[in-house]
Amino acid sequence: MSGIRQWFEGRSLRERRMILVMLGLLALTILWGGIIRPVRDGLSSARERHADAVVRLAATQSELAAIKGAGRLVPLTGSLADAVRLRADAAGFSVTSLDEPGAGRIHLVIQSARSAALGRWLAQLERSGVLIDSATWRDNGDTTVAADLVLRARVA
């Protein structure tokens, strides 16, 4: 250590000041590059991972709620024929005929409906406890279909 001190003392005042400034800048560079920047980058990636985890948690909770909700059966109010007629009217379908052949079944005829809308309506019926025993769709030739359906209520 005394060799470095002798060497340093052998320099002129200007050289000593420049060496001290250089050593100070070296210390700042080591502090910035070796400590501050890696810690800041680590915190930034931790924030990103946390934000991703929050989004994944929300998506998982949403999917869980959908799965839990799918298992719940909504009981039909009134008779099956009344419930189906009300839902068809609400969806904008004109029911041509609706018969009750018995045993909790109904026969339903819709003369004109868009196929996509009819498919969504049937899916909603199934979610609400009305099962489709049979369905026959015929193309009307004008971008609509005619449907001949046999429906029954789900037994709880």
C-alpha positions as CSV (number, residue, x, y, z in Angstrom):
1,M,0.0,0.0,0.0
2,S,2.9,2.3,0.7
3,G,4.1,1.8,-2.9
4,I,0.8,3.1,-4.3
5,R,1.0,6.0,-1.8
6,Q,4.5,6.9,-2.9
7,W,3.5,6.7,-6.5
8,F,0.5,8.9,-5.9
9,E,2.6,11.5,-3.9
10,G,5.1,11.5,-6.8
11,R,2.5,12.9,-9.2
12,S,1.8,16.6,-9.7
13,L,-1.2,18.3,-8.1
14,R,-3.1,18.3,-11.4
15,E,-2.5,14.6,-12.0
16,R,-3.6,13.7,-8.5
17,R,-6.8,15.6,-9.0
18,M,-7.5,13.8,-12.3
19,I,-6.8,10.4,-10.7
20,L,-9.2,11.2,-7.8
21,V,-11.9,12.3,-10.3
22,M,-11.3,9.2,-12.3
23,L,-11.5,7.0,-9.2
24,G,-14.7,8.8,-8.2
25,L,-16.3,8.2,-11.6
26,L,-15.2,4.6,-11.5
27,A,-16.9,4.2,-8.2
28,L,-20.1,5.8,-9.6
29,T,-20.0,3.6,-12.7
30,I,-19.6,0.4,-10.5
31,L,-22.4,1.6,-8.2
32,W,-24.7,2.4,-11.1
33,G,-23.9,-0.6,-13.3
34,G,-23.5,-3.2,-10.6
35,I,-26.1,-2.3,-8.0
36,I,-28.7,0.4,-9.0
37,R,-29.4,-0.8,-12.6
38,P,-29.9,-4.5,-11.8
39,V,-32.1,-3.7,-8.9
40,R,-34.2,-1.4,-11.0
41,D,-34.5,-4.0,-13.8
42,G,-35.5,-6.6,-11.2
43,L,-38.2,-4.4,-9.8
44,S,-39.5,-3.6,-13.3
45,S,-39.7,-7.3,-14.2
46,A,-41.4,-8.0,-10.8
47,R,-44.0,-5.4,-11.6
48,E,-44.6,-6.9,-15.0
49,R,-44.9,-10.4,-13.5
50,H,-47.3,-9.1,-10.9
51,A,-49.5,-7.4,-13.6
52,D,-49.6,-10.6,-15.6
53,A,-50.5,-12.6,-12.5
54,V,-53.3,-10.2,-11.7
55,V,-54.7,-10.6,-15.3
56,R,-54.4,-14.4,-15.1
57,L,-56.1,-14.4,-11.7
58,A,-59.0,-12.3,-13.0
59,A,-59.4,-14.6,-16.1
60,T,-59.3,-17.7,-13.9
61,Q,-61.9,-16.3,-11.5
62,S,-64.1,-15.4,-14.4
63,E,-63.8,-18.9,-15.9
64,L,-64.5,-20.4,-12.4
65,A,-67.6,-18.3,-12.1
66,A,-68.8,-19.4,-15.5
67,I,-68.1,-23.1,-14.6
68,K,-70.0,-22.7,-11.3
69,G,-72.8,-20.9,-13.0
70,A,-73.1,-23.6,-15.7
71,G,-74.1,-26.2,-13.1
72,R,-77.1,-24.2,-11.8
73,L,-80.4,-25.2,-13.2
74,V,-83.0,-22.5,-13.5
75,P,-86.5,-23.9,-12.9
76,L,-89.1,-23.2,-15.5
77,T,-91.9,-21.0,-14.4
78,G,-95.3,-22.2,-15.5
79,S,-95.8,-24.9,-18.1
80,L,-93.2,-25.9,-20.7
81,A,-95.5,-24.7,-23.5
82,D,-96.0,-21.2,-21.9
83,A,-92.3,-20.8,-21.1
84,V,-91.2,-21.7,-24.7
85,R,-93.9,-19.5,-26.3
86,L,-92.8,-16.5,-24.1
87,R,-89.2,-17.0,-25.0
88,A,-89.9,-17.5,-28.7
89,D,-91.9,-14.2,-28.7
90,A,-89.1,-12.5,-26.8
91,A,-86.6,-13.7,-29.4
92,G,-88.8,-12.5,-32.2
93,F,-89.8,-15.9,-33.6
94,S,-93.4,-16.4,-34.8
95,V,-94.6,-19.8,-33.6
96,T,-96.8,-21.5,-36.3
97,S,-98.0,-24.3,-34.1
98,L,-97.3,-25.5,-30.6
99,D,-98.8,-28.9,-29.5
100,E,-98.5,-30.9,-26.3
101,P,-98.4,-34.5,-27.2
102,G,-98.0,-35.4,-23.5
103,A,-95.3,-36.7,-21.1
104,G,-93.8,-33.2,-20.6
105,R,-93.0,-32.8,-24.3
106,I,-94.1,-30.1,-26.8
107,H,-94.0,-30.1,-30.6
108,L,-93.1,-26.6,-32.0
109,V,-93.1,-25.4,-35.6
110,I,-91.4,-22.1,-36.6
111,Q,-91.9,-21.3,-40.3
112,S,-89.2,-18.6,-40.8
113,A,-86.1,-17.8,-38.8
114,R,-82.5,-17.0,-39.4
115,S,-80.4,-20.0,-38.7
116,A,-77.9,-18.3,-36.5
117,A,-80.6,-16.6,-34.3
118,L,-82.4,-19.9,-34.0
119,G,-79.3,-21.7,-33.0
120,R,-78.6,-19.1,-30.2
121,W,-82.2,-19.3,-29.1
122,L,-82.0,-23.1,-28.8
123,A,-78.8,-22.8,-26.8
124,Q,-80.4,-20.4,-24.4
125,L,-83.3,-22.8,-24.0
126,E,-81.0,-25.7,-23.2
127,R,-79.2,-23.5,-20.6
128,S,-82.5,-22.7,-19.0
129,G,-83.6,-26.3,-18.6
130,V,-85.4,-27.1,-21.9
131,L,-83.9,-30.1,-23.8
132,I,-84.2,-30.7,-27.5
133,D,-85.4,-34.2,-28.3
134,S,-85.4,-33.6,-32.1
135,A,-84.9,-30.8,-34.4
136,T,-85.4,-30.6,-38.2
137,W,-84.4,-27.5,-40.1
138,R,-85.4,-26.9,-43.7
139,D,-84.0,-24.2,-46.0
140,N,-86.7,-21.8,-47.1
141,G,-84.5,-20.5,-50.0
142,D,-84.5,-16.9,-48.7
143,T,-81.7,-17.0,-46.1
144,T,-84.2,-18.3,-43.5
145,V,-85.0,-21.8,-42.3
146,A,-88.1,-23.5,-41.1
147,A,-87.8,-25.5,-37.8
148,D,-89.8,-28.5,-36.6
149,L,-88.8,-29.1,-32.9
150,V,-89.7,-31.5,-30.2
151,L,-88.7,-30.2,-26.8
152,R,-89.0,-31.4,-23.2
153,A,-88.2,-30.1,-19.8
154,R,-85.1,-31.3,-18.0
155,V,-85.8,-33.5,-15.0
156,A,-84.0,-32.1,-12.0
